[in-house]
Amino acid sequence: METAEAMEELPVVRRRRPGQWVLTFVVLLLAAALLRSLITNPRFGWDTVGAWLFSRTVLRGLLATLELTAAAMAIGLVLGVGLALMRLSDNTVARTVSWAYIWLFRGTPLLVQLLFWGFISALYPTLSLHLPFLPAVGEVPANTVVTTFAAALLGLGLNEAAYLAEIIRAGIVSVDHGQTEAAEALGLSRARTLRRIILPQAMRVIIPPVGNETISMLKTTSLVSVLAYTELLYSVQIVYSKTYQTIPMLIVASIWYLAVTTLLNVGQHYLERHFAKGSRR
């Protein structure tokens, strides 16, 4: 007992870690050097950044980016759910079609897909409804249907569906099969089992990667600048092509991308907390 009491009275000496202090000093030194460069280098053009940050041109481009992100994710989610269910179907044709779709859209670069939709009129100058043994109905020029926005939306949405299909499928598969068997024993239909039992539990697995895909989609919309669609990046490109203030305008775009992704991160955090309530202990 005396020995134990004596041990308790011994002073606790923290282990010295000089490596951490050295690393901290180096990081602070580099951060200070970077901050000094940002403040003192006139080529960053912070006055130009401030002048254009809330300009009408930039805000219109930001709104177009947000609209395109939301619409592309909506298409991706709807098609992704359908493709995921087809992959899990007992029907061989449905499984094959879903697999082929995912293979095609994940296996080709998104930029190539965007350009393909942008130049679809070179392949099909006119679009019409063709029925076997009947003349074409409703023939219209392809460019009037597949506008720049439509080409961007098709490219982003159809590509995203392939990735979301695998995310949703993984979430559904993660739910124990006993849940489905119990629902069948209670006489629930497949649709109701999926809607009321499987998907609510699968959301804990689905939400984090879908949130990441949404954030990625926001930034991926910058690729549609190759189609001359006036989203955020293309809007600042128009400005710096006239003013030659390339770096300041790219900083303007970066600030808005960072601001929106930060808000999306916060939203994702609260969504994850909401769907994780049932799994907390």
DRENPA-3360 file (N, C-alpha, C; in nm, 2 decimals, always signed):
BEGIN
1 = METAEAME = +0.08/-0.12/+0.00/+0.00/+0.00/+0.00/+0.09/+0.12/+0.00 ~ +0.19/+0.12/+0.09/+0.28/+0.24/+0.09/+0.35/+0.26/-0.04 ~ +0.38/+0.15/-0.11/+0.45/+0.17/-0.24/+0.35/+0.23/-0.34 ~ +0.22/+0.18/-0.34/+0.12/+0.23/-0.43/+0.10/+0.38/-0.41 ~ +0.09/+0.42/-0.28/+0.07/+0.56/-0.24/+0.18/+0.65/-0.29 ~ +0.31/+0.59/-0.27/+0.43/+0.67/-0.31/+0.43/+0.68/-0.46 ~ +0.38/+0.58/-0.54/+0.38/+0.59/-0.68/+0.28/+0.70/-0.73 ~ +0.17/+0.71/-0.66/+0.07/+0.81/-0.69/+0.12/+0.95/-0.67;
9 = ELPVVRRR = +0.21/+0.97/-0.57/+0.26/+1.10/-0.54/+0.37/+1.14/-0.63 ~ +0.42/+1.05/-0.72/+0.53/+1.09/-0.81/+0.47/+1.19/-0.91 ~ +0.55/+1.29/-0.95/+0.51/+1.39/-1.05/+0.50/+1.32/-1.19 ~ +0.40/+1.36/-1.26/+0.39/+1.31/-1.40/+0.47/+1.40/-1.49 ~ +0.56/+1.35/-1.56/+0.65/+1.42/-1.66/+0.60/+1.39/-1.80 ~ +0.56/+1.49/-1.87/+0.52/+1.46/-2.01/+0.64/+1.43/-2.10 ~ +0.61/+1.34/-2.19/+0.72/+1.31/-2.28/+0.75/+1.42/-2.38 ~ +0.87/+1.45/-2.39/+0.91/+1.56/-2.48/+0.90/+1.52/-2.63;
17 = RPGQWVLT = +0.85/+1.60/-2.71/+0.84/+1.57/-2.85/+0.89/+1.68/-2.94 ~ +1.02/+1.69/-2.95/+1.08/+1.81/-3.02/+1.04/+1.81/-3.17 ~ +1.01/+1.69/-3.23/+0.97/+1.68/-3.37/+0.84/+1.76/-3.39 ~ +0.75/+1.76/-3.30/+0.62/+1.83/-3.32/+0.64/+1.98/-3.32 ~ +0.73/+2.03/-3.23/+0.76/+2.17/-3.22/+0.83/+2.22/-3.35 ~ +0.92/+2.13/-3.40/+0.99/+2.17/-3.52/+0.89/+2.18/-3.64 ~ +0.80/+2.08/-3.65/+0.70/+2.07/-3.75/+0.61/+2.19/-3.74 ~ +0.57/+2.23/-3.62/+0.48/+2.34/-3.60/+0.55/+2.47/-3.64;
25 = FVVLLLAA = +0.67/+2.48/-3.61/+0.75/+2.60/-3.65/+0.76/+2.62/-3.80 ~ +0.79/+2.51/-3.86/+0.80/+2.51/-4.01/+0.67/+2.54/-4.08 ~ +0.56/+2.48/-4.03/+0.43/+2.51/-4.09/+0.39/+2.66/-4.07 ~ +0.42/+2.71/-3.95/+0.39/+2.85/-3.92/+0.47/+2.95/-4.01 ~ +0.60/+2.91/-4.02/+0.69/+2.99/-4.11/+0.64/+2.99/-4.25 ~ +0.60/+2.87/-4.30/+0.55/+2.87/-4.44/+0.42/+2.94/-4.46 ~ +0.33/+2.93/-4.36/+0.20/+3.00/-4.36/+0.22/+3.15/-4.36 ~ +0.32/+3.20/-4.28/+0.35/+3.34/-4.27/+0.41/+3.39/-4.41;
33 = ALLRSLIT = +0.49/+3.31/-4.47/+0.55/+3.35/-4.60/+0.44/+3.36/-4.70 ~ +0.35/+3.26/-4.70/+0.24/+3.26/-4.80/+0.15/+3.38/-4.78 ~ +0.12/+3.41/-4.65/+0.03/+3.52/-4.62/+0.10/+3.65/-4.66 ~ +0.23/+3.67/-4.64/+0.30/+3.79/-4.68/+0.29/+3.80/-4.83 ~ +0.31/+3.69/-4.90/+0.31/+3.70/-5.05/+0.17/+3.74/-5.10 ~ +0.07/+3.69/-5.04/-0.07/+3.72/-5.08/-0.10/+3.87/-5.06 ~ -0.04/+3.92/-4.95/-0.07/+4.06/-4.92/+0.01/+4.16/-5.00 ~ +0.14/+4.13/-5.01/+0.23/+4.22/-5.07/+0.25/+4.21/-5.22;
41 = NPRFGWDT = +0.21/+4.10/-5.28/+0.23/+4.08/-5.43/+0.11/+4.16/-5.50 ~ +0.14/+4.26/-5.57/+0.03/+4.34/-5.64/-0.03/+4.27/-5.75 ~ +0.04/+4.16/-5.80/-0.02/+4.09/-5.92/-0.14/+4.01/-5.88 ~ -0.17/+3.99/-5.75/-0.29/+3.92/-5.72/-0.41/+4.01/-5.75 ~ -0.39/+4.14/-5.75/-0.50/+4.23/-5.79/-0.62/+4.23/-5.70 ~ -0.60/+4.24/-5.57/-0.71/+4.23/-5.47/-0.82/+4.34/-5.49 ~ -0.77/+4.45/-5.54/-0.87/+4.56/-5.57/-0.97/+4.52/-5.69 ~ -0.91/+4.45/-5.79/-0.99/+4.39/-5.90/-1.08/+4.28/-5.85;
49 = VGAWLFSR = -1.03/+4.20/-5.76/-1.11/+4.09/-5.70/-1.24/+4.15/-5.63 ~ -1.21/+4.26/-5.55/-1.32/+4.32/-5.47/-1.42/+4.39/-5.57 ~ -1.37/+4.44/-5.68/-1.46/+4.51/-5.77/-1.55/+4.42/-5.85 ~ -1.50/+4.30/-5.87/-1.58/+4.20/-5.95/-1.65/+4.09/-5.87 ~ -1.62/+4.08/-5.75/-1.67/+3.97/-5.67/-1.82/+3.96/-5.67 ~ -1.89/+4.08/-5.65/-2.04/+4.08/-5.65/-2.09/+4.15/-5.78 ~ -2.02/+4.15/-5.88/-2.07/+4.21/-6.01/-2.18/+4.12/-6.06 ~ -2.27/+4.19/-6.14/-2.38/+4.12/-6.20/-2.34/+4.00/-6.29;
57 = TVLRGLLA = -2.23/+4.02/-6.37/-2.18/+3.92/-6.46/-2.15/+3.79/-6.38 ~ -2.07/+3.81/-6.27/-2.03/+3.70/-6.19/-2.14/+3.63/-6.12 ~ -2.23/+3.71/-6.07/-2.35/+3.65/-5.99/-2.44/+3.58/-6.09 ~ -2.46/+3.62/-6.21/-2.54/+3.55/-6.31/-2.47/+3.41/-6.34 ~ -2.34/+3.42/-6.35/-2.27/+3.29/-6.37/-2.28/+3.20/-6.26 ~ -2.27/+3.25/-6.13/-2.29/+3.17/-6.01/-2.43/+3.11/-6.01 ~ -2.53/+3.18/-6.04/-2.66/+3.13/-6.04/-2.68/+3.02/-6.15 ~ -2.62/+3.04/-6.26/-2.62/+2.93/-6.37/-2.55/+2.81/-6.32;
65 = TLELTAAA = -2.44/+2.82/-6.25/-2.37/+2.71/-6.19/-2.46/+2.63/-6.09 ~ -2.52/+2.70/-6.00/-2.61/+2.64/-5.90/-2.73/+2.57/-5.97 ~ -2.79/+2.63/-6.07/-2.90/+2.57/-6.14/-2.85/+2.44/-6.21 ~ -2.74/+2.45/-6.27/-2.69/+2.33/-6.35/-2.65/+2.22/-6.25 ~ -2.59/+2.25/-6.14/-2.56/+2.15/-6.03/-2.68/+2.08/-5.98 ~ -2.78/+2.16/-5.95/-2.91/+2.10/-5.89/-2.98/+2.02/-5.99 ~ -2.99/+2.06/-6.12/-3.06/+1.99/-6.22/-2.98/+1.86/-6.26 ~ -2.85/+1.87/-6.27/-2.77/+1.75/-6.30/-2.78/+1.64/-6.19;
73 = MAIGLVLG = -2.77/+1.69/-6.06/-2.78/+1.59/-5.95/-2.92/+1.53/-5.95 ~ -3.03/+1.61/-5.98/-3.16/+1.55/-5.98/-3.17/+1.44/-6.08 ~ -3.12/+1.47/-6.20/-3.13/+1.37/-6.31/-3.04/+1.25/-6.27 ~ -2.93/+1.27/-6.21/-2.84/+1.16/-6.17/-2.90/+1.08/-6.06 ~ -2.97/+1.14/-5.97/-3.04/+1.06/-5.86/-3.15/+0.98/-5.91 ~ -3.24/+1.04/-5.99/-3.35/+0.96/-6.05/-3.30/+0.84/-6.13 ~ -3.21/+0.87/-6.22/-3.16/+0.76/-6.31/-3.08/+0.66/-6.22 ~ -3.00/+0.72/-6.13/-2.92/+0.63/-6.04/-3.00/+0.53/-5.96;
81 = VGLALMRL = -3.11/+0.57/-5.91/-3.20/+0.48/-5.83/-3.25/+0.37/-5.93 ~ -3.30/+0.41/-6.05/-3.34/+0.31/-6.14/-3.24/+0.21/-6.18 ~ -3.12/+0.27/-6.21/-3.01/+0.18/-6.25/-2.96/+0.08/-6.14 ~ -2.96/+0.14/-6.02/-2.93/+0.05/-5.90/-3.03/-0.06/-5.88 ~ -3.16/-0.03/-5.89/-3.26/-0.14/-5.88/-3.25/-0.24/-5.99 ~ -3.21/-0.19/-6.11/-3.20/-0.28/-6.23/-3.08/-0.37/-6.20 ~ -2.97/-0.32/-6.14/-2.85/-0.40/-6.11/-2.89/-0.51/-6.01 ~ -2.98/-0.48/-5.92/-3.02/-0.58/-5.82/-3.14/-0.67/-5.86;
89 = SDNTVART = -3.19/-0.64/-5.98/-3.30/-0.72/-6.03/-3.27/-0.86/-6.06 ~ -3.37/-0.95/-6.06/-3.36/-1.09/-6.10/-3.36/-1.10/-6.25 ~ -3.40/-0.99/-6.32/-3.42/-0.99/-6.46/-3.28/-0.97/-6.53 ~ -3.24/-1.07/-6.61/-3.11/-1.07/-6.67/-3.09/-0.95/-6.77 ~ -3.20/-0.92/-6.84/-3.19/-0.81/-6.94/-3.17/-0.68/-6.86 ~ -3.25/-0.65/-6.75/-3.23/-0.53/-6.67/-3.09/-0.52/-6.62 ~ -3.04/-0.63/-6.56/-2.90/-0.62/-6.51/-2.80/-0.59/-6.61 ~ -2.82/-0.65/-6.73/-2.72/-0.63/-6.84/-2.73/-0.48/-6.89;
97 = VSWAYIWL = -2.85/-0.43/-6.91/-2.86/-0.29/-6.95/-2.80/-0.20/-6.85 ~ -2.83/-0.22/-6.72/-2.77/-0.13/-6.62/-2.62/-0.14/-6.62 ~ -2.57/-0.26/-6.63/-2.42/-0.28/-6.63/-2.36/-0.21/-6.75 ~ -2.42/-0.22/-6.86/-2.37/-0.16/-6.99/-2.37/-0.01/-6.97 ~ -2.47/+0.05/-6.92/-2.48/+0.19/-6.90/-2.37/+0.24/-6.81 ~ -2.36/+0.18/-6.70/-2.25/+0.22/-6.60/-2.11/+0.20/-6.66 ~ -2.09/+0.09/-6.73/-1.96/+0.07/-6.80/-1.93/+0.18/-6.90 ~ -2.03/+0.22/-6.98/-2.00/+0.32/-7.08/-1.98/+0.45/-7.02;
105 = FRGTPLLV = -2.06/+0.50/-6.93/-2.05/+0.64/-6.88/-1.94/+0.65/-6.78 ~ -1.90/+0.55/-6.71/-1.78/+0.56/-6.62/-1.65/+0.53/-6.70 ~ -1.66/+0.47/-6.81/-1.54/+0.44/-6.88/-1.49/+0.54/-6.98 ~ -1.57/+0.64/-7.01/-1.53/+0.75/-7.10/-1.52/+0.88/-7.03 ~ -1.43/+0.97/-7.07/-1.41/+1.09/-6.99/-1.53/+1.18/-7.00 ~ -1.56/+1.25/-6.90/-1.68/+1.34/-6.89/-1.66/+1.45/-7.00 ~ -1.54/+1.50/-7.02/-1.52/+1.61/-7.12/-1.56/+1.56/-7.26 ~ -1.53/+1.44/-7.29/-1.56/+1.38/-7.42/-1.71/+1.37/-7.43;
113 = QLLFWGFI = -1.78/+1.33/-7.32/-1.93/+1.32/-7.33/-1.99/+1.45/-7.35 ~ -1.94/+1.56/-7.28/-1.99/+1.69/-7.30/-1.98/+1.74/-7.44 ~ -1.86/+1.71/-7.50/-1.84/+1.75/-7.64/-1.93/+1.68/-7.73 ~ -1.95/+1.55/-7.70/-2.04/+1.47/-7.78/-2.18/+1.53/-7.79 ~ -2.23/+1.56/-7.67/-2.37/+1.62/-7.67/-2.36/+1.76/-7.73 ~ -2.26/+1.83/-7.72/-2.25/+1.96/-7.78/-2.25/+1.96/-7.93 ~ -2.19/+1.85/-7.99/-2.19/+1.84/-8.13/-2.28/+1.73/-8.18 ~ -2.39/+1.70/-8.11/-2.48/+1.60/-8.15/-2.55/+1.63/-8.28;
121 = SALYPTLS = -2.56/+1.76/-8.32/-2.62/+1.79/-8.44/-2.54/+1.75/-8.56 ~ -2.41/+1.73/-8.54/-2.32/+1.68/-8.65/-2.36/+1.53/-8.68 ~ -2.41/+1.46/-8.58/-2.45/+1.32/-8.60/-2.59/+1.31/-8.64 ~ -2.68/+1.39/-8.58/-2.82/+1.39/-8.61/-2.86/+1.53/-8.63 ~ -2.86/+1.58/-8.76/-2.90/+1.72/-8.79/-3.04/+1.75/-8.75 ~ -3.13/+1.65/-8.76/-3.27/+1.67/-8.72/-3.31/+1.56/-8.63 ~ -3.40/+1.59/-8.54/-3.45/+1.49/-8.44/-3.60/+1.47/-8.47 ~ -3.64/+1.35/-8.47/-3.78/+1.32/-8.50/-3.82/+1.18/-8.43;
129 = LHLPFLPA = -3.95/+1.15/-8.43/-4.00/+1.03/-8.38/-4.02/+0.93/-8.49 ~ -3.94/+0.82/-8.49/-3.95/+0.72/-8.60/-4.02/+0.60/-8.54 ~ -4.13/+0.56/-8.60/-4.19/+0.43/-8.57/-4.18/+0.34/-8.69 ~ -4.17/+0.21/-8.66/-4.15/+0.11/-8.77/-4.26/+0.12/-8.87 ~ -4.22/+0.12/-9.00/-4.31/+0.12/-9.11/-4.40/+0.24/-9.12 ~ -4.36/+0.35/-9.05/-4.43/+0.47/-9.05/-4.34/+0.59/-9.08 ~ -4.39/+0.70/-9.14/-4.30/+0.81/-9.17/-4.26/+0.88/-9.04 ~ -4.15/+0.96/-9.05/-4.11/+1.03/-8.93/-4.21/+1.14/-8.89;
137 = VGEVPANT = -4.22/+1.16/-8.75/-4.32/+1.25/-8.70/-4.24/+1.36/-8.62 ~ -4.28/+1.48/-8.64/-4.23/+1.59/-8.55/-4.08/+1.62/-8.58 ~ -4.04/+1.63/-8.70/-3.90/+1.65/-8.73/-3.86/+1.80/-8.70 ~ -3.76/+1.81/-8.62/-3.71/+1.95/-8.58/-3.56/+1.95/-8.58 ~ -3.49/+2.07/-8.61/-3.35/+2.07/-8.61/-3.29/+2.04/-8.47 ~ -3.19/+1.97/-8.46/-3.13/+1.92/-8.34/-3.08/+2.04/-8.25 ~ -3.03/+2.14/-8.31/-2.98/+2.26/-8.24/-3.09/+2.33/-8.16 ~ -3.21/+2.32/-8.21/-3.32/+2.39/-8.14/-3.37/+2.31/-8.01;
145 = VVTTFAAA = -3.34/+2.18/-8.01/-3.37/+2.10/-7.90/-3.26/+2.09/-7.80 ~ -3.14/+2.05/-7.85/-3.02/+2.03/-7.77/-2.95/+2.16/-7.77 ~ -2.99/+2.25/-7.68/-2.93/+2.38/-7.66/-2.80/+2.36/-7.59 ~ -2.73/+2.47/-7.57/-2.60/+2.46/-7.49/-2.63/+2.41/-7.35 ~ -2.74/+2.47/-7.28/-2.78/+2.42/-7.15/-2.82/+2.27/-7.15 ~ -2.90/+2.23/-7.25/-2.94/+2.09/-7.26/-2.82/+2.00/-7.28 ~ -2.72/+2.04/-7.36/-2.61/+1.96/-7.38/-2.53/+1.94/-7.25 ~ -2.51/+2.05/-7.18/-2.44/+2.05/-7.05/-2.51/+1.96/-6.95;
153 = LLGLGLNE = -2.64/+1.98/-6.95/-2.72/+1.90/-6.85/-2.72/+1.75/-6.88 ~ -2.73/+1.72/-7.01/-2.73/+1.58/-7.05/-2.59/+1.52/-7.01 ~ -2.49/+1.59/-7.05/-2.35/+1.54/-7.02/-2.33/+1.51/-6.87 ~ -2.36/+1.61/-6.79/-2.34/+1.60/-6.65/-2.43/+1.50/-6.58 ~ -2.56/+1.51/-6.61/-2.66/+1.43/-6.55/-2.65/+1.28/-6.58 ~ -2.63/+1.25/-6.71/-2.62/+1.11/-6.75/-2.49/+1.05/-6.69 ~ -2.38/+1.12/-6.69/-2.26/+1.07/-6.63/-2.27/+1.05/-6.48 ~ -2.33/+1.14/-6.42/-2.35/+1.13/-6.27/-2.43/+1.01/-6.23;
161 = AAYLAEII = -2.53/+0.98/-6.31/-2.62/+0.87/-6.28/-2.54/+0.74/-6.27 ~ -2.44/+0.72/-6.35/-2.36/+0.60/-6.35/-2.29/+0.58/-6.21 ~ -2.24/+0.69/-6.16/-2.17/+0.69/-6.03/-2.27/+0.67/-5.91 ~ -2.38/+0.75/-5.92/-2.48/+0.74/-5.81/-2.54/+0.60/-5.81 ~ -2.56/+0.54/-5.92/-2.61/+0.40/-5.93/-2.53/+0.31/-5.84 ~ -2.40/+0.31/-5.85/-2.32/+0.22/-5.77/-2.32/+0.26/-5.62 ~ -2.33/+0.39/-5.59/-2.34/+0.44/-5.45/-2.47/+0.39/-5.39 ~ -2.58/+0.40/-5.46/-2.71/+0.36/-5.41/-2.72/+0.21/-5.40;
169 = RAGIVSVD = -2.66/+0.14/-5.50/-2.66/-0.01/-5.49/-2.58/-0.06/-5.37 ~ -2.47/+0.01/-5.34/-2.39/-0.03/-5.23/-2.46/+0.00/-5.10 ~ -2.54/+0.11/-5.09/-2.62/+0.14/-4.97/-2.72/+0.03/-4.95 ~ -2.79/-0.01/-5.06/-2.90/-0.11/-5.04/-2.84/-0.24/-5.00 ~ -2.73/-0.28/-5.06/-2.67/-0.41/-5.03/-2.62/-0.41/-4.88 ~ -2.58/-0.29/-4.83/-2.53/-0.29/-4.69/-2.63/-0.32/-4.59 ~ -2.76/-0.31/-4.62/-2.87/-0.35/-4.52/-2.88/-0.50/-4.52 ~ -2.88/-0.55/-4.40/-2.89/-0.69/-4.37/-3.01/-0.76/-4.45;
177 = HGQTEAAE = -2.98/-0.87/-4.51/-3.09/-0.93/-4.59/-3.20/-0.98/-4.50 ~ -3.17/-1.00/-4.38/-3.28/-1.04/-4.28/-3.39/-0.94/-4.28 ~ -3.36/-0.81/-4.30/-3.46/-0.71/-4.30/-3.57/-0.73/-4.41 ~ -3.52/-0.77/-4.53/-3.61/-0.80/-4.64/-3.69/-0.92/-4.61 ~ -3.63/-1.02/-4.56/-3.70/-1.15/-4.52/-3.81/-1.12/-4.42 ~ -3.78/-1.04/-4.32/-3.88/-1.01/-4.22/-4.00/-0.93/-4.28 ~ -3.97/-0.84/-4.37/-4.07/-0.76/-4.44/-4.16/-0.85/-4.52 ~ -4.10/-0.95/-4.59/-4.17/-1.04/-4.67/-4.26/-1.13/-4.59;
185 = ALGLSRAR = -4.21/-1.17/-4.47/-4.29/-1.25/-4.38/-4.41/-1.17/-4.33 ~ -4.40/-1.04/-4.32/-4.51/-0.96/-4.28/-4.61/-0.93/-4.39 ~ -4.58/-0.97/-4.51/-4.66/-0.95/-4.62/-4.65/-0.82/-4.69 ~ -4.54/-0.75/-4.67/-4.51/-0.62/-4.74/-4.47/-0.64/-4.88 ~ -4.51/-0.55/-4.97/-4.47/-0.56/-5.11/-4.32/-0.52/-5.12 ~ -4.26/-0.55/-5.24/-4.12/-0.52/-5.26/-4.10/-0.36/-5.26 ~ -4.20/-0.29/-5.32/-4.19/-0.15/-5.33/-4.20/-0.09/-5.19 ~ -4.29/-0.14/-5.11/-4.31/-0.08/-4.97/-4.19/-0.12/-4.88;
193 = TLRRIILP = -4.14/-0.24/-4.90/-4.02/-0.28/-4.83/-3.90/-0.19/-4.86 ~ -3.88/-0.16/-4.98/-3.77/-0.07/-5.02/-3.79/+0.07/-4.97 ~ -3.91/+0.12/-4.98/-3.94/+0.26/-4.94/-3.94/+0.28/-4.79 ~ -4.00/+0.18/-4.71/-4.02/+0.20/-4.57/-3.91/+0.14/-4.48 ~ -3.84/+0.04/-4.54/-3.74/-0.04/-4.45/-3.60/-0.03/-4.50 ~ -3.58/-0.06/-4.63/-3.44/-0.07/-4.68/-3.38/+0.07/-4.70 ~ -3.45/+0.16/-4.77/-3.38/+0.29/-4.81/-3.36/+0.37/-4.68 ~ -3.45/+0.38/-4.58/-3.41/+0.46/-4.46/-3.29/+0.41/-4.39;
201 = QAMRVIIP = -3.26/+0.28/-4.39/-3.14/+0.23/-4.33/-3.02/+0.25/-4.42 ~ -3.04/+0.24/-4.55/-2.93/+0.25/-4.65/-2.89/+0.40/-4.66 ~ -2.97/+0.49/-4.62/-2.93/+0.63/-4.63/-2.81/+0.67/-4.55 ~ -2.78/+0.60/-4.44/-2.66/+0.62/-4.36/-2.54/+0.60/-4.45 ~ -2.55/+0.50/-4.54/-2.43/+0.47/-4.62/-2.43/+0.56/-4.75 ~ -2.55/+0.59/-4.80/-2.56/+0.66/-4.92/-2.53/+0.81/-4.91 ~ -2.58/+0.88/-4.80/-2.57/+1.02/-4.79/-2.42/+1.08/-4.80 ~ -2.32/+1.02/-4.73/-2.19/+1.08/-4.74/-2.13/+1.08/-4.88;
209 = PVGNETIS = -2.13/+0.97/-4.95/-2.08/+0.98/-5.09/-2.16/+1.07/-5.18 ~ -2.30/+1.07/-5.16/-2.38/+1.16/-5.25/-2.35/+1.30/-5.22 ~ -2.32/+1.33/-5.09/-2.28/+1.47/-5.06/-2.15/+1.51/-5.12 ~ -2.06/+1.41/-5.12/-1.93/+1.44/-5.19/-1.95/+1.45/-5.34 ~ -2.04/+1.38/-5.40/-2.07/+1.39/-5.54/-2.13/+1.52/-5.58 ~ -2.21/+1.57/-5.49/-2.28/+1.70/-5.51/-2.17/+1.81/-5.51 ~ -2.08/+1.81/-5.41/-1.97/+1.91/-5.41/-1.88/+1.89/-5.53 ~ -1.86/+1.77/-5.57/-1.78/+1.75/-5.69/-1.85/+1.80/-5.82;
217 = MLKTTSLV = -1.98/+1.78/-5.82/-2.06/+1.83/-5.94/-2.05/+1.98/-5.95 ~ -2.06/+2.05/-5.83/-2.05/+2.19/-5.84/-1.93/+2.24/-5.91 ~ -1.81/+2.18/-5.88/-1.69/+2.22/-5.94/-1.67/+2.16/-6.08 ~ -1.73/+2.04/-6.11/-1.73/+1.98/-6.24/-1.80/+2.06/-6.34 ~ -1.90/+2.14/-6.30/-1.97/+2.23/-6.39/-1.88/+2.32/-6.47 ~ -1.76/+2.35/-6.42/-1.67/+2.44/-6.49/-1.63/+2.38/-6.62 ~ -1.64/+2.25/-6.64/-1.60/+2.18/-6.76/-1.69/+2.23/-6.88 ~ -1.82/+2.27/-6.85/-1.91/+2.30/-6.95/-1.87/+2.44/-7.02;
225 = SVLAYTEL = -1.77/+2.50/-6.97/-1.72/+2.62/-7.03/-1.67/+2.59/-7.17 ~ -1.64/+2.46/-7.20/-1.59/+2.42/-7.34/-1.71/+2.43/-7.43 ~ -1.83/+2.43/-7.38/-1.95/+2.44/-7.46/-2.00/+2.59/-7.47 ~ -1.92/+2.68/-7.41/-1.96/+2.82/-7.41/-2.09/+2.85/-7.34 ~ -2.11/+2.76/-7.24/-2.23/+2.79/-7.15/-2.18/+2.88/-7.04 ~ -2.26/+2.99/-7.01/-2.21/+3.10/-6.92/-2.23/+3.06/-6.78 ~ -2.16/+2.96/-6.73/-2.16/+2.94/-6.58/-2.05/+3.02/-6.52 ~ -2.02/+2.99/-6.40/-1.93/+3.08/-6.32/-1.79/+3.10/-6.39;
233 = LYSVQIVY = -1.73/+2.99/-6.42/-1.59/+2.99/-6.48/-1.60/+3.07/-6.62 ~ -1.69/+3.03/-6.70/-1.70/+3.09/-6.83/-1.73/+3.24/-6.82 ~ -1.81/+3.28/-6.72/-1.84/+3.42/-6.70/-1.71/+3.50/-6.67 ~ -1.62/+3.45/-6.58/-1.50/+3.52/-6.55/-1.40/+3.51/-6.66 ~ -1.41/+3.41/-6.74/-1.32/+3.40/-6.86/-1.36/+3.51/-6.96 ~ -1.49/+3.54/-6.97/-1.53/+3.65/-7.06/-1.47/+3.78/-7.01 ~ -1.48/+3.80/-6.88/-1.43/+3.93/-6.82/-1.28/+3.94/-6.84 ~ -1.20/+3.83/-6.81/-1.05/+3.85/-6.82/-1.00/+3.85/-6.96;
241 = SKTYQTIP = -1.09/+3.80/-7.06/-1.05/+3.81/-7.20/-1.06/+3.95/-7.25 ~ -1.13/+4.04/-7.18/-1.15/+4.18/-7.21/-1.06/+4.27/-7.13 ~ -1.04/+4.23/-7.00/-0.96/+4.32/-6.91/-0.82/+4.27/-6.89 ~ -0.79/+4.15/-6.93/-0.66/+4.09/-6.91/-0.62/+4.07/-6.77 ~ -0.72/+4.07/-6.68/-0.70/+4.05/-6.54/-0.73/+3.90/-6.50 ~ -0.64/+3.81/-6.56/-0.67/+3.67/-6.55/-0.66/+3.62/-6.41 ~ -0.56/+3.64/-6.33/-0.54/+3.59/-6.20/-0.65/+3.64/-6.10 ~ -0.67/+3.77/-6.10/-0.78/+3.82/-6.01/-0.92/+3.76/-6.04;
249 = MLIVASIW = -0.95/+3.74/-6.17/-1.08/+3.69/-6.20/-1.09/+3.54/-6.17 ~ -0.98/+3.47/-6.18/-0.98/+3.33/-6.13/-0.99/+3.32/-5.98 ~ -0.94/+3.42/-5.91/-0.95/+3.42/-5.77/-1.10/+3.45/-5.73 ~ -1.17/+3.53/-5.81/-1.31/+3.56/-5.79/-1.39/+3.43/-5.80 ~ -1.36/+3.35/-5.90/-1.43/+3.23/-5.92/-1.40/+3.13/-5.81 ~ -1.27/+3.12/-5.77/-1.23/+3.03/-5.66/-1.30/+3.07/-5.53 ~ -1.32/+3.20/-5.50/-1.38/+3.24/-5.38/-1.53/+3.19/-5.37 ~ -1.60/+3.20/-5.48/-1.74/+3.16/-5.49/-1.75/+3.01/-5.48;
257 = YLAVTTLL = -1.66/+2.94/-5.55/-1.66/+2.79/-5.54/-1.64/+2.75/-5.39 ~ -1.54/+2.81/-5.32/-1.51/+2.78/-5.18/-1.63/+2.81/-5.10 ~ -1.69/+2.92/-5.12/-1.81/+2.96/-5.04/-1.92/+2.86/-5.05 ~ -1.95/+2.82/-5.17/-2.07/+2.73/-5.19/-2.03/+2.59/-5.14 ~ -1.91/+2.55/-5.16/-1.88/+2.41/-5.12/-1.87/+2.41/-4.96 ~ -1.84/+2.52/-4.90/-1.85/+2.53/-4.75/-1.99/+2.51/-4.70 ~ -2.08/+2.58/-4.77/-2.22/+2.57/-4.73/-2.27/+2.42/-4.76 ~ -2.23/+2.36/-4.87/-2.27/+2.23/-4.90/-2.21/+2.13/-4.79;
265 = NVGQHYLE = -2.09/+2.15/-4.75/-2.03/+2.07/-4.64/-2.11/+2.08/-4.51 ~ -2.16/+2.20/-4.48/-2.24/+2.21/-4.36/-2.37/+2.14/-4.37 ~ -2.43/+2.15/-4.49/-2.56/+2.08/-4.51/-2.54/+1.93/-4.51 ~ -2.43/+1.88/-4.56/-2.40/+1.74/-4.56/-2.38/+1.69/-4.42 ~ -2.31/+1.77/-4.34/-2.29/+1.73/-4.20/-2.42/+1.71/-4.12 ~ -2.51/+1.80/-4.14/-2.64/+1.79/-4.07/-2.73/+1.68/-4.12 ~ -2.72/+1.65/-4.25/-2.79/+1.54/-4.31/-2.74/+1.41/-4.26 ~ -2.61/+1.40/-4.25/-2.55/+1.28/-4.19/-2.59/+1.25/-4.05;
273 = RHFAKGSR = -2.59/+1.36/-3.97/-2.63/+1.35/-3.83/-2.78/+1.31/-3.82 ~ -2.86/+1.36/-3.91/-3.00/+1.32/-3.91/-3.03/+1.18/-3.94 ~ -2.96/+1.12/-4.04/-2.98/+0.98/-4.08/-2.90/+0.89/-3.99 ~ -2.81/+0.94/-3.91/-2.73/+0.85/-3.82/-2.80/+0.84/-3.68 ~ -2.91/+0.91/-3.66/-2.97/+0.91/-3.52/-3.00/+0.76/-3.48 ~ -3.06/+0.69/-3.57/-3.10/+0.55/-3.53/-2.98/+0.46/-3.50 ~ -2.86/+0.49/-3.54/-2.75/+0.40/-3.52/-2.66/+0.44/-3.41 ~ -2.69/+0.56/-3.34/-2.61/+0.60/-3.23/-2.64/+0.52/-3.11;
281 = R = -2.53/+0.50/-3.03/-2.55/+0.43/-2.90/-2.50/+0.51/-2.79;
% end
